[in-house]
């Protein structure tokens, strides 16, 4: 997952790759009891189905974290040094 595609998280993306690219997403996986450690080598969809999480709600939460992270980065960049 390249930095230019961070805002384009897809159900087919591998959990571990998403966490590596966007560390804040680990909280989303943990809140939904998605095994992001030993079970993180599968797609978001597979992990959600395996661990009993709603895929749509999970994707929404992941996109929300990315959006909030992007907004924080813009605010930091706009602050004078």
N, C-alpha and C positions, 0 to 999 in steps of 0.2 A: 504494500500500500504506500504509494508515494505521497509526499506532503501536499501536492496539488490535488489529490483525490480524497483528502481527509474528510471533506464535507459530503462525500458520496459513499458512505458506508452502505453496503448491501448485504442482504441475508446470506449471500454465498461467501462473504468474506470470512476468513478464519478468525476465530475469537482471539487467539494469541497475537495475530498480526494487528488486529484492531487495537488491542491493549498496548502493544509495542509502539504503535504509531501515535496513539492518543491515550496516554496513561490514565487520564481522568475517567475513562470509560470503565475501569475496573470496578468502580463503585456501583455502576449500573448493573454489571454482571453479578456482583456480590449481593446487592439488594434483592435480586431475583433468584438467588441461589443457583446461578449458572456456574458449573465447575469450570473455572478459568485457569486452573492449575494443570492437573493431569489430564483433564478432559477438554482442554482448550485448543487442541489441534484439529478441531472440526469447524464446519461453518456455523455461523450464528444460528441459522435455521435448525441445523442438526442438534446443536447444543440446547436450544430452547425446547425442542420437541423431546429430547432425551431427559431434560431436567424439569419438564412440566411447566415451562413459562410460556406466556402468550407472545408469539413472535411479533405481532403488530405492535403491542405495547412496548416490547423490548426495543424494537427499531425506533419507535417514537422517542423513547427515553435516551437512546444513544444519540440520535440527531439533536435532541435538545441540549445534551452536554456539549456536543461539538459546537453548536450555535452559540451557547453561552461562553465557551472557551474562545471562540473567534471574536466575540464582542469584547471580552476582557483584553484580548491582544490589541484590538484597535484603540481602546481607551488608554492602555499603557503606551502605545506608540504616539498618541496625540499629546500626552503630557509633556510639558517642557522639562528639560533636564536641569 
